[in-house]
Amino acid sequence: MPFKPLQNKHVILGVTGGIAAYKSAMLTSQLVRAGATVDVILTEAAQRFITPLTFQALTHRRVYTDIFYLPPNESAPHVALASEADLLIIAPATANTIAKITNGLSDNLLIAIAIATDAPVLIAPAMETHMWQHPATQINITTLNKWGINVIGPATGRLASGVIGEGRMTEPDEIFDTACHILSKHGDMAGKRVLVTAGGTREDIDPVRYLTNHSTGRMGYAVAKAARNRGAYVTLISTAFCPTLAGVKLIPVTSAYEMNKEVLENLMHVDALIMAAAVADYRPEHVSSHKIKKEASLFMLALERTEDILQGIYNQRHVAKWPKCVVGFAAESEHLQENALAKIKKKGLDFIVANDITRHDSGFATDTNKVMIIGADGTIADLPTMTKTEVAHIIWDVVFAK
Ligand SMILES: Cc1cc2nc3c(=O)[nH]c(=O)nc-3n(C[C@H](O)[C@H](O)[C@H](O)COP(=O)(O)O)c2cc1C
């Protein structure tokens, strides 16, 4: 059973009086689905934007709005919730609430809990650009950072006023992802250092054209995220235009040359390397500095071999002990098992994850994968079709059971 950072965790979600309050309902739903017990606190202003009923329906729990509401035979909520919480999230956080927290002005339940709790706190500010940029807010944010409080965003984008600017609340998905990261510290992979590659490389032909493949990076991202959620220190080397993952060191690259360089430079002290990227085997021998004109009816493009990344790692493992474990991927359209076994031997891998790219539910650009995990000792785990996240967790189970 993979470690799920939010499973059985007690999360307090504070919602304050901004337009983005409606997005907190989506965040609540995500937290509940991830197995957390979620207690929601609405400030008085927040209730002008969204009702307690929405959150009560999503959490199946009482929603707190009043610091003076004391249920019979129970401790005051600001004491009880503050001590029970594993994580306090305030999303959206208004300029007002941020200012009150930094000044210790606990005149409502949410701020009293924010000040009373020992749990980690994650704050997602949302406000109009001038409010965000005002020195008062900026000094308060600096103070929160100094205290070790996690501040996420705000993002730049369209604000409720219609203006494009800084101050938009970070999207619920990203807040959720950061919450997972914060609560993943004690996972079963805590203390492990892992390196993951993702995506298809791009090999330039000229300033407008390139050679690539169908890889979207989904498998590599799932592998990186699963490790992050289990507490590992993760470095992800991924092809360009890739989204960041909270708590994951992202190294964007484009070509096989850059991928090779970054992999070799980041191997030190790595417990496991998972090569999920689809690296080009060939690249144009010459990259034209000008756009190639459409003239001849037949155009021949000479290709040369790219760096063999796995071979370089194999050589490095003879002189240093890192990485302790290397897992390759083999995307095959025929003779899956034979090709994978040959690759494992040739490249000195510990495991290979072989996937059949001819299936509609496996391989490139799908959310599922049908793989075989083959060990250097000849063991074969032929897995049924499952989500890439599930495959990722099984890969880590196999790697660290070694
Ligand atoms: C329509 C409307 C939208 C608002 N949006 C925000 C906002 O996004 N961020 C903010 O800091 N304040 C916003 N405010 C002001 C806050 O609601 C106000 O400062 C309030 O006192 C905040 O109380 P609270 O921090 O206890 O929730 C808005 C007010 C109105 C009327």
The ligand as a Gaussian input file, in Angstrom:
#p B3LYP/6-31G(d) Opt

LIG

0 1
 C      -16.114000      41.946000      -3.425000
 C      -14.958000      41.943000      -2.474000
 C      -13.838000      41.214000      -2.781000
 C      -12.744000      41.209000      -1.924000
 N      -11.661000      40.468000      -2.253000
 C      -10.577000      40.502000      -1.453000
 C       -9.424000      39.772000      -1.784000
 O       -9.367000      39.045000      -2.788000
 N       -8.341000      39.862000      -0.974000
 C       -8.337000      40.643000       0.144000
 O       -7.321000      40.706000       0.824000
 N       -9.446000      41.319000       0.512000
 C      -10.560000      41.274000      -0.262000
 N      -11.673000      41.977000       0.097000
 C      -11.679000      42.701000       1.379000
 C      -11.891000      41.750000       2.547000
 O      -13.120000      41.055000       2.401000
 C      -11.887000      42.522000       3.865000
 O      -10.587000      43.066000       4.075000
 C      -12.262000      41.689000       5.036000
 O      -12.186000      42.489000       6.200000
 C      -11.396000      40.479000       5.196000
 O      -11.737000      39.788000       6.378000
 P      -11.054000      38.400000       6.766000
 O       -9.589000      38.547000       6.541000
 O      -11.372000      38.228000       8.210000
 O      -11.699000      37.359000       5.959000
 C      -12.789000      41.966000      -0.726000
 C      -13.939000      42.675000      -0.417000
 C      -15.003000      42.678000      -1.290000
 C      -16.240000      43.456000      -0.920000

